[in-house]
Amino acid sequence: MKKSVIDESTRKILFKLEISGAVFVSICAIVLHFLYSLSGNAIWAAVFSAVNESVWEHIKIFTLPYVLWGFVELCWVRVPFRRFLSAKVIGLYFLLLSIPIFYYTYTFIIGKNIPAVDISCGFVFTAISFVISYKLIAYAPFIQKYYKISVILLVLYYLMIGYFTFLPPKLELFRDPVTGTFGLPI
């Protein structure tokens, strides 16, 4: 087994926090899926909750809880910030990319989507994203050298969330399969 680059007690706490984080993010994603409609279609809710049934909106609902949990972890564990942020951004991007790749692959193969599979893959990929960030924080001494690119990727993603929620491109990723529309319902 590889030697950890953080001390044993910190690694154990981090491991427990990562497991808790996967559960927290999954539960929050369920709430955020419905928050926009429950809020009476409030604009404040549109920024971080799903405004339609597009794949993009289903990716978006994992983002805020993932980042919030990262702040919780930072309060509990003492690891170098650059290592932590780089690992978490890589985990986040894994989550953000794996959901649409899996969705479009399996729906292409079988010709339709299955809601139970869609929901399950969100939970599974959330758990994997936390495993990735844990392994990188605990066992990858090189990870902090990706700090600057991680900051850029995190900022870029949040800019895309803000922009694409209100002005999505006319691409399949942003199309609501129920209504055929893009972005906020009018």
Protein Blocks (a to p, Z undefined) as FASTA:
>chain_A
ZZdfbdfklmmmmmmmmmmmmmmmmmmmmmmmmmmmmnoopaklmmmmcfbfcfklmmmm
mmmmmmmmmmmmmmmpccdfklmmmmmmmmmmmmmmmmmmmmmmmmmmnopacfklmmmm
mmmmmmmmmmmmmmmmmmmmklmmmmmmmmmmmmmmmmmmmmmmmmccfdfklpcfknop
ahjaZZ
